[in-house]
Amino acid sequence: MLAPAELNELAEKIADIVAQRMAAQPTLITKVQLAKRLSLSLATIDRLVARGEIPAVRVGARVLFSPTAVLKSLQSPAEEASSAQAIKPG
C-alpha cells in the first residue's frame, strides 16, 4: 500500500503525462471558429477549401480545421514569393 505522499506524487506524474499527451494531439476547430480567427467570411473559407488552398478534415458530416495547418498553408505562398524576390538578381 502506498503512503499519502507517494499517492500524491503518483497522481502528479499521471496528470503530467495526460497533459503532455493532450498537448501533443492536434486541436481541430469548426469553420465558424476558423472564420472568426482569420476575420474571413464563411464563403471565403469554403472557396479556400474548394481550391485546395487550406486543408480541411471531414469527420462524419462535419468539416474541421487544424489552425496550425491552415496558417502554415496560408503563409507558404507569401514566404515563397518573398524568398524568390530576395534571390532574384537585381
C-alpha positions in Angstrom: 0.0 0.0 0.0 1.3 3.5 -0.9 1.7 6.3 1.6 -0.2 9.5 1.1 2.9 11.3 -0.2 3.6 8.6 -2.7 0.0 8.7 -3.9 0.2 12.4 -4.4 3.5 12.0 -6.3 1.9 9.3 -8.5 -1.1 11.5 -9.1 1.1 14.4 -10.2 3.1 12.2 -12.6 -0.1 10.8 -14.1 -1.5 14.4 -14.5 1.7 15.5 -16.2 1.6 12.5 -18.7 -2.0 13.2 -19.5 -1.3 16.9 -20.1 1.6 16.1 -22.4 -0.4 13.7 -24.4 -3.3 16.1 -24.7 -1.0 18.9 -25.8 0.5 16.6 -28.5 -2.9 16.0 -30.1 -3.8 18.5 -32.7 -6.8 20.7 -31.9 -9.5 20.9 -34.6 -11.9 23.8 -34.9 -15.1 24.4 -36.9 -15.4 26.6 -40.0 -17.1 29.3 -37.9 -14.3 29.3 -35.4 -11.7 29.5 -38.2 -13.5 32.3 -40.0 -13.6 34.3 -36.8 -9.9 33.7 -36.1 -8.9 34.8 -39.6 -11.6 37.5 -40.0 -12.9 35.9 -43.1 -16.4 35.1 -44.3 -17.7 31.5 -44.3 -18.0 31.7 -48.1 -14.3 32.7 -48.3 -13.4 29.7 -46.1 -15.5 27.5 -48.5 -13.7 28.9 -51.5 -10.2 28.3 -50.0 -11.1 24.7 -49.2 -12.6 24.1 -52.7 -9.4 25.5 -54.3 -7.2 23.3 -52.0 -5.5 26.4 -50.5 -6.3 25.3 -46.9 -6.5 21.8 -45.5 -9.8 20.5 -44.1 -10.7 17.3 -42.3 -14.1 15.7 -42.7 -15.3 13.9 -39.6 -18.7 12.4 -40.5 -20.8 15.3 -41.8 -18.6 17.9 -40.1 -15.7 19.8 -41.7 -13.0 20.7 -39.2 -9.7 22.6 -39.5 -6.3 22.5 -37.8 -5.4 26.1 -37.1 -1.7 25.3 -37.3 -2.0 23.6 -40.7 -4.2 26.3 -42.1 -1.8 29.1 -41.1 1.1 27.2 -42.5 -0.7 26.7 -45.8 -1.6 30.3 -46.0 1.9 31.5 -45.1 3.7 29.3 -47.6 2.9 31.2 -50.8 3.9 34.5 -49.3 7.1 33.1 -47.9 8.0 31.6 -51.3 7.3 34.9 -53.1 9.5 36.8 -50.7 12.3 34.3 -51.0 12.1 34.4 -54.8 12.3 38.2 -54.7 15.3 38.1 -52.3 17.2 35.7 -54.6 16.2 37.4 -57.9 19.2 39.2 -59.4 18.8 43.0 -59.5 
